[in-house]
Amino acid sequence: MGSLRTEMMVNKYKEYQKANPSDGSCPLCSREPLKAYSHWKIIDNKFPYDIIATTHHMVVPLRHVVEAELTEAELKEFESIKTNFINPGYNYIIEATPLQKSIPGHFHLHLIIAK
C-alpha cells in the first residue's frame, strides 16, 4: 500500500496542490483549530486518510517547528493532550516518516478514528 488515501483523495490533493502553488507559507500554521491549547491545536485534515479513517484530525504545535525544536513546555502540554483528549477519542496516532511527510517543516501527528 503506497498511500492511506483512496485514489480519488490522492487526485483531490494533487489538484489542490496544482491550484494552490506553495508561496512558502505553511498550510498548517494558518488552519483554524477545532480545539486550541496554549501550545497546540487540533485541526481537521482536508485530505484525510480515507482508506482507513472515518475521522482524520491532526495535532499541530502553534508555532512552526520541527519535532527536535519542541520546548519542554510544548512536550509537557502534548503529553497532557494525549492523555486527556487524544487517547480517549481516537484509535490511532500516526506520524509519517520523512519519506511520506508532505509538510516536513511543521511537526504534526495524525489522529485517526478507524473505519
Stockholm file with secondary structure:
# STOCKHOLM 1.0

chainA/1-115         MGSLRTEMMVNKYKEYQKANPSDGSCPLCSREPLKAYSHWKIIDNKFPYDIIATTHHMVVPLRHVVEAELTEAELKEFESIKTNFINPGYNYIIEATPLQKSIPGHFHLHLIIAK
#=GR chainA/1-115 SS CCCSSCHHHHHHHHHHHHHSCCCSCCTTTTCCCSEECSSEEEEECSSCCTTTEEEEEEEEESSCCCGGGCCHHHHHHHHHHIIIIIHHHCSEEECCCTTTCSSTTSCCEEEEEEC
#=GC SS_cons         CCCSSCHHHHHHHHHHHHHSCCCSCCTTTTCCCSEECSSEEEEECSSCCTTTEEEEEEEEESSCCCGGGCCHHHHHHHHHHIIIIIHHHCSEEECCCTTTCSSTTSCCEEEEEEC
//
